[in-house]
Amino acid sequence: MLAAACSDSSSPSAPTSAPPPPASTANLAVFSDPGSTFQTTDVFDSNGEVVRFNTVESALLWVAGDLFFDGWVVDGNILDEGRLYQARFGTADGQRRAYFTERVRGTLCDLSVEDGFLRIRPTSLLPP
C-alpha cells in the first residue's frame, strides 16, 4: 500500500512475506537525468539512505536491510502507480544522484523501516 503523499498519517506498507529472488541489475529500474547523460539505479532519500526498484517484481528494495516492499510500479522517473513520487536529480559532494521526492511539491522524502513497515515522511528539503 502506498501513502497518499509523504505523510505520517498514511498506512505504511509491509515487506513481502517471501522476498523475490535477488535482483539482477537487469531487473532494476534505471533513472535518467533529463538534463544530462547521468543514469543510476540508486535513489537517495533525505538522509542519504538508498532504495532501488525491481521492475519485474514491482518492488521497492530497501538496500540497508535487504527488504522488499510490493506495489512499486516505476514509469520513467515516476516511482509509483499513483504518481505520487518521482526521482529528481541533484549533486551532493560533487556526485550526481537521484532523489526520492514528492512529485507535486518536489521536496525530498524521509524513508525509514519501522517494525517491518516502510514509512514515508515529508520534509521541506529540495534536492541539492
C-alpha positions in Angstrom: 0.0 0.0 0.0 1.3 3.4 -0.9 1.0 6.6 1.1 -1.1 9.5 -0.3 2.0 11.6 -0.2 4.8 11.9 2.3 2.5 11.8 5.3 2.9 10.4 8.8 -0.8 9.6 9.0 -0.9 7.2 6.0 -0.8 3.5 6.2 2.7 2.1 5.8 3.4 -0.9 3.6 4.8 -4.1 5.0 7.6 -6.1 3.4 6.6 -9.1 1.3 6.5 -12.3 3.3 8.7 -14.2 0.9 11.2 -11.8 -0.8 11.7 -12.2 -4.5 14.9 -13.7 -5.7 17.9 -11.4 -5.6 17.5 -8.8 -8.3 20.0 -8.8 -11.1 20.9 -5.4 -12.4 18.8 -6.2 -15.5 15.7 -6.2 -13.2 16.4 -2.8 -11.6 14.8 0.4 -12.8 17.3 2.9 -14.3 16.6 6.5 -13.7 17.8 9.0 -16.3 18.6 12.7 -15.6 16.8 14.6 -18.4 19.4 17.4 -18.1 22.4 15.2 -18.7 23.5 11.7 -19.6 23.6 10.6 -16.0 21.8 7.3 -15.2 21.5 5.3 -11.9 19.7 2.6 -10.2 20.2 4.2 -6.7 17.6 6.6 -5.3 18.5 8.5 -2.2 16.1 9.8 0.5 16.6 12.9 2.6 19.0 11.1 4.9 21.2 9.5 2.2 19.6 6.1 2.5 19.4 4.2 -0.8 16.5 2.3 -2.3 16.2 0.6 -5.7 13.3 -0.6 -7.7 12.8 -4.1 -9.1 10.7 -3.7 -12.3 10.0 -7.4 -12.7 8.6 -7.8 -9.1 7.2 -4.2 -8.9 9.1 -3.8 -5.6 11.0 -1.2 -3.7 14.3 -2.6 -2.4 15.5 -1.2 0.9 19.2 -1.7 0.4 20.4 -1.2 4.0 18.1 -4.0 5.3 17.8 -6.1 2.2 14.0 -5.8 2.4 11.4 -5.8 -0.4 8.2 -3.8 -0.4 5.5 -4.7 -3.1 3.4 -2.3 -5.1 6.0 0.0 -6.7 5.4 0.3 -10.4 8.0 2.5 -12.0 7.2 4.6 -15.1 10.2 6.6 -16.3 11.2 8.7 -13.3 7.8 8.2 -11.6 8.2 5.8 -8.7 4.7 4.5 -8.1 1.5 3.7 -9.9 -0.4 6.5 -8.1 2.2 9.0 -9.5 2.8 10.5 -6.0 6.6 10.1 -6.0 9.3 11.0 -8.5 13.1 10.6 -8.9 14.6 14.0 -9.2 18.3 14.8 -9.7 20.9 16.8 -7.8 24.5 16.9 -6.8 25.9 16.1 -3.4 29.7 16.3 -2.6 30.3 16.6 -6.3 28.4 13.4 -7.2 25.2 13.2 -9.3 22.4 11.4 -7.6 18.7 10.6 -8.0 16.5 11.5 -5.1 13.1 10.2 -3.8 10.8 13.2 -3.9 7.1 14.1 -3.8 6.0 14.5 -7.4 3.9 17.7 -6.9 5.9 19.6 -4.3 9.4 18.4 -5.4 10.6 18.0 -1.8 12.7 15.1 -0.6 11.0 12.3 1.4 12.5 10.7 4.5 12.2 6.9 4.2 12.5 4.5 7.1 11.7 1.0 8.1 10.0 0.7 11.5 8.7 -2.5 12.9 9.0 -4.0 9.4 6.9 -1.3 7.7 8.1 1.2 5.2 7.3 4.7 6.3 7.5 7.8 4.1 7.6 11.2 5.7 7.7 14.7 4.2 10.5 17.2 4.5 10.8 20.7 3.3 14.2 20.0 1.6 14.7 20.2 -2.1 17.3 18.0 -3.9 20.7 19.7 -3.7 
